[in-house]
Amino acid sequence: PVTVYRFGIEPTADPLRYLVEVHCSKGTYIRSLADDLGRLCGGGAHLHGLRRIAVGSFTVAEAAPPEQAVLLPLATALRDYAQGRVGDATAALVRQGRVLPRPDGDGPWAVLAPEGDLLAVYEPFRNGEAKPAVVVAT
């Protein structure tokens, strides 16, 4: 299932074109929404252009052209995940890919070293446990 939180429509100078802004959950197929809108209006519709302006907390304001792009630290790239820092002893277990007690929430969880570097991403596992989906090589 998908959720459309906002579906705004504005006319343009061309009477056959509209500016549509959609705020939606992942998995929403915007081209299908355009088709649905056309059917509701008694005809057809398609997209002339599609521009994504945000993904999670990342917005177009943070974007850069390819020649100016910089690699984000992994912990920053996963900033929308629940994150937790672990101590040195637990960090050693995480580096070995060990199953850990499940943190609060639904996951996935970004597990950070004491200094803030990404160690792994964990996902729900058996009752009350979480397992690594990926462990970052050091």
Summary of the structure (lengths in Angstrom):
residues: 138
radius of gyration: 21.1
end to end distance: 37.9
largest distance: 64.8
contacts: 296
relative contact order: 0.11
helix: 21%
strand: 31%
